[in-house]
Amino acid sequence: MERKKMLEVKDLDIRFELRGKILHAVRGISLDLYKGEVLAIVGESGSGKSVFTRSFLGLLEKNGWVAGGSAVYYGGNDESGVELTAIEREKDWIKIRGHEIAMIMQDPMTSLNPLRTIGSQIMEAILLHQKVGRMDAIKKTMEYLEDVGIEEPEKRFEQYPHEFSGGMRQRVVIAIAIACNPRILICDEPTTALDVTIQAQILDLLKELRRKYKLSVILITHDLGVVANIADRVAVMYAGDMVEIGTCEEIFYDPRHPYTWALLSSLPQAGQKGTELFSIPGTPPSLFASIQGDAFAPRNPRALKIDFVKCPPYFEVSPTHKAKTWLLDPRAPKVPLPPVVEKIRKGGLF
Ligand SMILES: Nc1ncnc2c1ncn2[C@@H]1O[C@H](COP(=O)(O)OP(=O)(O)OP(=O)(O)O)[C@@H](O)[C@H]1O
């Protein structure tokens, strides 16, 4: 069955002006999002994950702009799609933001009003985005609270954000996002501020809501470990570029880009007993300068000569899997897979 495309991004290029200099944050990324899937975007801090996705909501800061490419949203009533990069007026963004594409941030407090009860905040979203009256909105608020796993909704309705724990606040934020009735939910590091058991619960909740509301989810995280149980596909970003994309199985069991190997090797589960946790040596390149060759080459112990000279194209590994590395060129020397991949294949990591 043909999957419905919700978002089609082509060669997206995003820049910022900072003290008279240009920072090239997103360097020509193309990717599609399909109905009902969870697409994880992973990469170190600064790789451009947030900037890339915030551009779908018109939320780039004032010194940033889309310098090229396109992002077409196909989830709305208009079959021919909406070119998001062409939207200029705030009044047009309001039609998209929340209602078509909603976003959940890392810190729930930034999205909640501390002076209003959580019930009234969820209700406000319902009244704004759904054609229902007050009584129905109250009923629906209770349902959403139950949907996100908040017990005793009647009591919780009247409480303020400070009366909730961090995990419960994130559940409220998710309820508000769902109440806007979006087609796409972008979750930007939704569990980073939470402890590990709560993280797992929030991820389970997102999985459940994706099914119930037929949402397409973009999950942004710097932690590949988080995506193993929830993502259908994984895109790996490095220095403003997408270096590899594949199904979750392909990225974990058959990763091809040395940066993906490094990310996998730095998972806490990958550490051997008694050895230090592996951290990727070096730092990402400056995004102010133009990048020659493969941006990861200076940090890649297996880099080839050509990596420092010419940017690799994408090489297709399967119809769903491609990676931007010269190692996939038929002329490249065969390099052994890192031990972490062997370990994952033997079932020793998850
Ligand atoms: N308003 C801005 N002005 C200048 N540079 C910016 C601005 N916003 C983001 N950047 C830069 O764009 C690059 C990408 O940032 P982005 O926040 O998307 O990274 P990220 O991968 O989401 O990292 P993190 O996980 O830390 O949020 C970084 O180098 C960042 O410093």
The ligand as a MOL file (V3000), in Angstrom:
LIG
                    3D

  0  0  0     0  0            999 V3000
M  V30 BEGIN CTAB
M  V30 COUNTS 31 33 0 0 0
M  V30 BEGIN ATOM
M  V30 1 N 19.1540 32.4320 16.5020 0
M  V30 2 C 20.3040 31.8840 16.1800 0
M  V30 3 N 21.3560 32.6430 15.8040 0
M  V30 4 C 22.5140 32.1040 15.4500 0
M  V30 5 N 22.7680 30.7970 15.4240 0
M  V30 6 C 21.7700 29.9720 15.7780 0
M  V30 7 C 20.4970 30.4640 16.1880 0
M  V30 8 N 19.7110 29.4060 16.4880 0
M  V30 9 C 20.4710 28.2990 16.2900 0
M  V30 10 N 21.7000 28.6350 15.8610 0
M  V30 11 C 22.7960 27.7300 15.5270 0
M  V30 12 O 22.3460 26.7750 14.5970 0
M  V30 13 C 23.0040 25.5290 14.8190 0
M  V30 14 C 21.9840 24.4380 14.9560 0
M  V30 15 O 21.2730 24.6230 16.1950 0
M  V30 16 P 20.1420 23.6390 16.7020 0
M  V30 17 O 19.5830 24.2130 17.9590 0
M  V30 18 O 19.2160 23.3280 15.6040 0
M  V30 19 O 20.9560 22.3280 17.0390 0
M  V30 20 P 20.4060 21.0180 17.7070 0
M  V30 21 O 20.9690 19.8920 16.9200 0
M  V30 22 O 18.9420 21.0740 17.8740 0
M  V30 23 O 21.1210 21.0820 19.1100 0
M  V30 24 P 20.5000 21.0060 20.5710 0
M  V30 25 O 20.2730 19.5420 20.8070 0
M  V30 26 O 21.5910 21.5700 21.4260 0
M  V30 27 O 19.2570 21.8400 20.5570 0
M  V30 28 C 23.8790 25.7120 16.0650 0
M  V30 29 O 25.1900 25.9810 15.6550 0
M  V30 30 C 23.2710 26.9250 16.7270 0
M  V30 31 O 24.2320 27.6250 17.4770 0
M  V30 END ATOM
M  V30 BEGIN BOND
M  V30 1 1 1 2
M  V30 2 1 2 3
M  V30 3 2 2 7
M  V30 4 2 3 4
M  V30 5 1 4 5
M  V30 6 2 5 6
M  V30 7 1 6 7
M  V30 8 1 6 10
M  V30 9 1 7 8
M  V30 10 2 8 9
M  V30 11 1 9 10
M  V30 12 1 10 11
M  V30 13 1 11 12
M  V30 14 1 11 30
M  V30 15 1 12 13
M  V30 16 1 13 14
M  V30 17 1 13 28
M  V30 18 1 14 15
M  V30 19 1 15 16
M  V30 20 2 16 17
M  V30 21 1 16 18
M  V30 22 1 16 19
M  V30 23 1 19 20
M  V30 24 2 20 21
M  V30 25 1 20 22
M  V30 26 1 20 23
M  V30 27 1 23 24
M  V30 28 2 24 25
M  V30 29 1 24 26
M  V30 30 1 24 27
M  V30 31 1 28 29
M  V30 32 1 28 30
M  V30 33 1 30 31
M  V30 END BOND
M  V30 END CTAB
M  END
